[in-house]
């Protein structure tokens, strides 16, 4: 009785299979990079759109969206606050020329919630953006976009407009970040929304490629601000690509002084 003859792949066949697998992996990688590049480009387009909207608002009302003290003179408070569950909210800001990112008393008027949570509602009411936004104030409501502000192309990210502090005091900027659950007030969206690799791609495409210089700057995820392994090197501004955390960074664009 003859034994069963067993056959297997030849070296040539195995080589062909490996080549096909290689092509598939390369195709997936290339596709992923193309998708990422498209998202980066969309962020640039969105920032340009919102920068123009802020400029148009300022030219029309001689005020900044969110900080606009006379907002309720143009849009009655009930209409302005449509969809809000917080009865203490006022439609306008305090008119001091700064879009506050936290609810603080200024100019004799306590602004609640932070003016930065009103910017897109003001822009929408003035018809400088088409999307509809509501003014929200508590943690459960502001933790996700895009109810109160637009979502970015990267999962979990928001576009947050407000005035910078410190050396950039008074400068209006746009942050691509996520809700900061660790902040003392439920208004901050300076959590991480991007990996160092993506943040670098944004900075290189629209600025100088350094995390700390130019018209775009990065912050590490402010819920973990003490973790110096995230996002970039504090001394050089070089990106820390060794950490693949996709929520390591947020990026900030200067819009206007």
Legacy VTK file of the C-alpha trace (Angstrom):
# vtk DataFile Version 3.0
C-alpha trace
ASCII
DATASET POLYDATA
POINTS 257 float
0.000 0.000 0.000
1.384 3.317 -1.081
1.722 6.027 1.543
-0.217 9.280 1.219
1.698 11.911 -0.672
1.748 15.232 1.183
2.230 18.469 -0.684
2.980 21.977 0.641
3.803 25.416 -0.619
6.935 25.767 -2.651
9.413 28.532 -1.872
8.175 30.416 -4.921
4.568 30.218 -3.748
5.507 31.357 -0.243
7.451 34.255 -1.716
4.426 35.316 -3.758
2.197 35.185 -0.656
4.666 37.299 1.318
4.872 39.856 -1.482
1.059 40.105 -1.594
0.917 40.578 2.184
3.563 43.280 1.899
1.531 45.106 -0.735
-1.575 44.891 1.437
0.241 46.299 4.471
1.763 49.081 2.371
-1.656 49.901 0.942
-3.269 50.100 4.377
-0.417 52.276 5.681
-0.614 54.595 2.675
-4.382 54.816 3.043
-4.077 55.673 6.737
-1.565 58.421 5.966
-3.820 59.837 3.253
-6.765 59.957 5.666
-4.606 61.645 8.310
-3.294 64.168 5.775
-6.862 64.957 4.712
-7.867 65.589 8.334
-4.856 67.856 8.871
-5.811 69.862 5.777
-9.397 70.159 7.035
-8.166 71.611 10.319
-6.324 74.296 8.350
-9.442 75.072 6.336
-11.610 75.174 9.461
-9.230 77.492 11.307
-9.239 79.862 8.338
-13.044 79.802 8.243
-13.410 80.537 11.956
-10.694 83.213 11.910
-12.635 84.994 9.157
-15.872 84.608 11.124
-14.280 86.187 14.228
-12.899 89.041 12.114
-16.278 89.664 10.482
-18.006 89.639 13.869
-15.523 92.132 15.285
-15.928 94.449 12.279
-19.712 94.309 12.499
-20.244 94.643 16.259
-16.946 96.186 17.416
-16.731 93.335 19.894
-15.563 89.759 20.122
-17.929 86.783 19.986
-18.475 85.477 23.484
-17.354 88.755 25.081
-20.087 90.801 23.321
-21.788 92.678 26.171
-24.773 93.865 24.112
-25.610 90.476 22.645
-29.099 90.451 24.182
-29.824 93.801 22.471
-29.452 92.068 19.119
-30.797 88.641 20.027
-33.234 88.366 22.923
-31.992 86.299 25.806
-34.535 83.504 25.334
-33.562 83.022 21.690
-29.882 83.271 22.473
-30.138 80.675 25.222
-32.337 78.307 23.230
-31.593 74.759 24.316
-29.709 75.715 27.473
-30.746 74.064 30.727
-28.966 76.630 32.937
-31.193 79.481 34.090
-28.327 81.693 35.347
-26.753 82.150 31.947
-26.686 85.548 30.284
-26.393 85.750 26.524
-23.638 88.371 26.504
-20.178 88.684 27.979
-18.663 91.486 30.033
-17.312 93.505 27.112
-13.763 93.882 28.401
-12.115 92.845 25.127
-11.036 89.434 26.422
-12.874 86.189 25.717
-12.527 84.575 29.132
-12.019 80.850 29.216
-13.378 80.500 32.733
-16.344 82.078 34.572
-14.809 84.956 36.530
-16.166 88.303 37.789
-14.816 91.123 35.616
-15.982 94.647 34.896
-18.554 94.451 37.686
-20.371 91.599 35.985
-20.091 87.897 36.706
-20.018 86.040 33.437
-21.455 82.530 33.561
-20.553 80.289 31.918
-17.164 81.142 30.463
-17.346 83.438 27.461
-15.463 80.862 25.407
-18.550 78.638 25.595
-20.615 81.402 23.957
-18.377 82.224 20.997
-19.890 79.854 18.464
-23.446 80.674 19.527
-22.727 84.360 18.897
-21.101 83.577 15.546
-24.092 81.471 14.552
-26.673 84.078 15.636
-24.746 86.682 13.628
-24.853 84.272 10.661
-21.073 84.062 10.312
-21.183 80.284 10.726
-23.947 78.045 9.442
-23.952 75.337 12.104
-26.279 75.662 15.092
-24.733 75.712 18.562
-26.140 76.013 22.075
-24.674 77.611 25.187
-23.842 74.906 27.691
-22.377 75.142 31.158
-22.168 71.964 33.199
-19.684 69.138 32.853
-22.149 66.612 31.463
-23.187 69.006 28.698
-19.787 70.358 27.648
-17.864 67.091 27.771
-18.660 66.257 24.156
-18.735 68.213 20.910
-20.390 69.451 18.789
-23.411 70.686 20.778
-21.749 73.887 21.970
-18.707 74.100 19.681
-17.571 72.313 16.509
-15.896 68.947 16.619
-12.506 68.559 14.932
-11.780 65.831 12.349
-9.891 63.813 14.968
-12.055 61.771 17.341
-12.870 63.514 20.610
-11.430 66.876 19.564
-13.181 70.259 19.683
-12.509 73.727 18.291
-12.417 76.070 21.295
-12.090 79.856 20.793
-10.954 82.116 23.620
-8.272 84.541 24.729
-4.869 83.191 25.679
-3.308 84.129 29.016
0.209 84.853 30.203
2.591 86.147 27.543
-0.214 85.976 24.968
-2.731 87.854 27.152
-5.619 89.223 25.106
-4.719 87.342 21.941
-7.688 85.469 20.520
-6.882 81.900 19.664
-8.395 78.638 18.606
-7.489 75.453 20.446
-7.879 72.002 18.925
-8.320 70.081 22.159
-10.723 67.947 24.158
-12.749 68.431 27.312
-10.531 68.712 30.388
-12.258 66.661 33.060
-9.612 67.643 35.613
-10.163 71.405 35.405
-11.642 73.209 38.416
-14.361 74.679 36.193
-16.332 72.646 33.632
-15.357 74.990 30.810
-11.905 73.979 29.683
-11.209 72.157 26.430
-7.420 72.030 26.691
-7.214 68.266 27.120
-5.317 66.181 24.606
-6.902 65.462 21.237
-3.914 64.636 19.030
-0.799 62.493 18.979
2.615 64.177 18.784
2.878 62.916 15.210
-0.392 64.564 14.141
0.347 67.768 16.066
3.718 67.935 14.322
2.067 67.398 10.922
-0.275 70.333 11.622
2.581 72.582 12.778
4.805 71.662 9.827
2.035 72.214 7.285
0.877 75.600 8.587
3.815 76.936 10.616
7.457 76.306 11.567
7.258 72.727 12.867
8.359 73.681 16.395
5.928 73.018 19.236
6.675 76.252 21.103
7.370 78.909 18.483
5.547 80.576 15.599
1.855 81.259 15.085
0.914 77.753 16.238
1.976 76.292 19.565
1.246 73.038 21.332
0.364 72.084 24.879
0.553 68.644 26.369
-2.738 67.182 27.538
-3.648 69.491 30.439
-5.263 66.659 32.365
-1.707 65.279 32.600
0.262 68.506 32.351
3.019 67.241 34.657
3.869 64.276 32.423
6.917 65.511 30.513
7.005 62.377 28.335
3.954 63.653 26.435
3.858 65.663 23.222
7.054 67.749 23.128
10.281 68.667 24.903
9.862 71.798 27.044
13.410 72.992 26.385
13.740 72.544 22.633
10.163 72.357 21.406
11.004 69.106 19.622
8.185 66.597 19.273
8.296 63.408 21.357
7.441 60.859 18.695
8.428 57.945 20.930
5.150 58.300 22.794
2.318 57.103 20.548
-0.447 58.383 22.861
-3.126 59.776 20.510
-4.344 62.222 23.182
-0.926 63.625 24.145
-1.315 67.117 22.655
-3.572 69.987 21.836
-2.575 72.683 19.340
-3.332 76.396 19.448
-3.653 78.861 16.569
-3.353 82.610 16.950
-6.379 84.249 15.330
-6.196 87.972 16.235
-4.780 90.403 18.784
LINES 1 258
257 0 1 2 3 4 5 6 7 8 9 10 11 12 13 14 15 16 17 18 19 20 21 22 23 24 25 26 27 28 29 30 31 32 33 34 35 36 37 38 39 40 41 42 43 44 45 46 47 48 49 50 51 52 53 54 55 56 57 58 59 60 61 62 63 64 65 66 67 68 69 70 71 72 73 74 75 76 77 78 79 80 81 82 83 84 85 86 87 88 89 90 91 92 93 94 95 96 97 98 99 100 101 102 103 104 105 106 107 108 109 110 111 112 113 114 115 116 117 118 119 120 121 122 123 124 125 126 127 128 129 130 131 132 133 134 135 136 137 138 139 140 141 142 143 144 145 146 147 148 149 150 151 152 153 154 155 156 157 158 159 160 161 162 163 164 165 166 167 168 169 170 171 172 173 174 175 176 177 178 179 180 181 182 183 184 185 186 187 188 189 190 191 192 193 194 195 196 197 198 199 200 201 202 203 204 205 206 207 208 209 210 211 212 213 214 215 216 217 218 219 220 221 222 223 224 225 226 227 228 229 230 231 232 233 234 235 236 237 238 239 240 241 242 243 244 245 246 247 248 249 250 251 252 253 254 255 256
